[in-house]
Amino acid sequence: MSTASITTAPQSSSLAAFAATIPGRVLIGLAATAVVAAAAHVAFPLPFTPVPFTLQPLAVLGVGLALGPVDAFFVMLAYLAEGACGLPVFAPSALGGGMAQLLGPSGGFLMSYPLIAALAGGLTRRLRAISPVFVAALVACTAAIVLLFVSGASWFIHYTHHSLYATWIGAVAPFLPGEAVKVLAAAGIYSTLSRRSRI
């Protein structure tokens, strides 16, 4: 056994032990909300809809896959609380953030994030017992994105009083190709990291 492997093992085990403590979980949770906030600011407004295209869903899926259903759920609740308090963690908007944005036209997407993260993390862990890691993550993330759009579109209809067709055009269809790429990216990254952690 090499000297590098001897010194690396205690370091990795001590990091894992710290991550299992309450302070460690809090720090990881805060870091996760920061990642989602950063992804929210990679935003591209679309001229025909008040819903922007952002990297948030990819970050939320990543939080769910990395932390598991319970921790991811509460981390995303903390993220929404940060935004509701006025911290600049949501995508840039004319509404100015805070509760106005949380309850605005894209609010259904935001409010679903705890469930999205929990579903992605929980379903992946269940499916890993019967399928390859990539397939498990791909199926779970796809289910999570479906729930994201059901929640987002439902709230969009309620908020704007648009028809189903207008909602499809304004809150669903333009985003589907990008979300497919995000699902593939989340599943690929998770399966790659899972393989490396077993080496």
Residue pairs with C-beta under 8 A, 6 or more apart in sequence:
18 24
19 25
19 28
25 71
28 67
28 71
29 67
29 71
29 74
29 75
29 78
30 78
32 63
32 66
32 67
32 72
32 75
32 79
33 75
33 76
33 78
33 79
33 82
33 89
35 59
35 62
35 63
36 56
36 59
36 60
36 63
36 76
36 79
36 89
36 113
37 79
37 82
37 87
37 88
37 89
37 90
38 59
39 54
39 55
39 56
39 58
39 59
40 54
40 55
40 56
40 59
40 89
40 90
40 91
41 54
41 91
41 92
42 54
42 55
43 52
43 53
43 54
43 91
43 92
44 52
44 53
44 54
45 52
45 53
46 52
46 53
46 174
48 169
48 170
48 174
49 169
49 170
49 171
49 174
50 104
50 105
50 106
50 170
51 105
51 106
51 109
51 152
51 156
51 170
51 171
51 175
52 91
52 92
52 93
52 106
53 174
53 175
53 178
54 91
55 182
56 91
56 109
56 113
57 116
57 145
57 148
57 179
57 182
58 182
58 185
58 186
60 76
60 113
60 116
60 117
60 120
61 116
61 117
61 120
61 141
61 144
61 145
61 182
61 183
61 186
62 186
62 189
62 190
63 72
63 75
63 76
63 117
63 121
64 72
64 116
64 117
64 118
64 119
64 120
64 121
64 122
64 124
64 144
65 120
65 121
65 124
65 137
65 140
65 141
65 186
65 190
66 72
66 121
66 190
67 75
67 117
67 121
68 121
68 122
68 125
69 117
69 118
69 119
69 121
69 122
69 125
70 118
72 114
72 117
72 118
72 120
72 121
73 114
73 115
73 117
73 118
74 114
75 117
76 113
76 114
76 116
76 117
76 118
77 114
79 89
79 113
80 102
80 110
80 111
80 113
80 114
82 89
83 89
83 90
83 97
83 98
83 101
83 102
83 110
84 98
84 99
84 102
85 98
86 97
86 98
87 97
88 97
89 97
90 97
90 101
90 102
90 110
91 106
93 101
93 104
93 106
95 101
95 104
101 107
101 110
102 110
102 111
104 159
105 155
105 156
105 159
105 160
105 171
106 152
106 156
107 155
107 159
108 151
108 152
108 153
108 154
108 155
108 156
108 158
108 159
109 148
109 151
109 152
109 155
111 151
111 155
112 147
112 148
112 151
112 152
115 147
115 151
116 144
116 145
116 147
116 148
117 144
119 140
119 143
119 144
119 147
120 137
120 140
120 141
120 143
120 144
120 186
121 140
122 140
123 136
123 139
123 140
123 143
123 144
124 136
124 137
124 140
124 141
124 190
125 136
126 136
127 135
127 136
127 139
127 140
128 136
131 139
132 191
133 190
133 191
133 194
133 195
134 187
134 188
134 190
134 191
137 186
137 187
137 190
137 191
138 183
138 184
138 187
141 182
141 183
141 186
141 187
142 183
145 179
145 182
145 183
148 179
149 171
149 172
149 175
149 179
152 171
152 172
153 167
153 168
153 171
153 172
156 162
156 167
156 170
156 171
157 164
157 167
160 166
160 167
160 170
162 170
